[in-house]
Amino acid sequence: MDVETRSPKFKVELKSISWLWEISLRVGLGLLIYYFSEVRKPFQRWVEVNDWPNYNYPHKDSSTIPYSNVVLFAVFGPTILVSLVSLFNLCRTDKAERRWRKKYPRNSNPDQSNWVSRIFVEYVIALLAASMAYILVQLITDIIKTEYGGLRPDFLSRCFSTDTGEGDWLTLPGSKRNNSFDAALIKKNMPYIETVPPLVSSSDGCSNSGDGFHELIDKGGRKSFPSGHTSTAFSASTFCALYSFYWLRRWGSSLQLSFGEKIVPSPGASVGAAFLFCWFLPGIYVAVSRTQDYRHHPHDVIVGAVIGIFITTVVFCQYYSFRPNKLRKTYPRIHIDSLHISSSNL
């Protein structure tokens, strides 16, 4: 007995279970994120004496781009994009409906009806795809951050120096360097970088100690690899890029340019390619700013970008299809019928 022949009560229960599963999965993954980001302590990585200069950059009190701004971009970027796409689809629907009514005054076009439900379905599919992508990106990033325990470039500045009042903290002097700046640091009783032990913390070795520095040194200072700002920013950029490319290819598939035997879809091909790469500019700016603030090494932001792009692309392809042979009928992959929503008219 298939689903269509079962009782209405069973169908309602099946739809409720489907929604419960979607919500429970995201809540469960969210709890894992909280555990690895807030509860579990980062790995205490051993550092050789010759490697300490890689972590002797000045600490800045504030970041160029706060994480809250990255989250706002990740939330409102796709939301605004989906709204614009839905509005454009609505205008196309009204135009097609007018043509249909002009040709068939007594009949309504079933393919253009119930546009409110279609827009609602588009929002739900985008919400499911984006939320799952963000959660998985954040989870993988936090697991690697905590288990790897990479030191930030400004770790020694957090550990030994005090705030200069100008936003940048001091760095450690070197015993083999002879300049006026290092001489001034020595007068401030700053230790030589060559004398720093392989393992230091706010409770053992650091001059900045106490509860006030635990978060800054032991927790935040050992979560450099990979960059969470970058992975989140590139996740949002990737989703917006793929979503733009997906719809521009659908809209442009009905228009073609012919050059002899070569047929090129237009404007979806060129415009889609432009949007695909322009959406990555915010993510690139976030990544570069993290190295300018000395919060991350170059390899931290590169790996963060790869994580955001790869996971978001895999998740996006579970909900949307780019198969060329079905470009005119490229509907979302997800079977929304089990969630009490219909995607057949998208």
Secondary structure by P-SEA (a helix, b strand, c coil): cccccccaaaaaaaaaaaaaaaaaaaaaaaaaaaaaccccccccccccccccccccccccccccccaaaaaaaaaaaaaaaaaaaaaaaaaaaaaaaaaaaaaccccccccccaaaaaaaaaaaaaaaaaaaaaaaaaaaaaaaaaaacccccccccccccccccccbbbbbbbcccccaaaaaaaaacccccccccccccccccccccccccccccccccccccccaaaaaaaaaaaaaaaaaaaaaaaaaccbbbbcccbbbbcaaaaaaaaaaaaaaaaaaaaaaaaaaaccccaaaaaaaaaaaaaaaaaaaaacccccccccccccccccccccccccccc
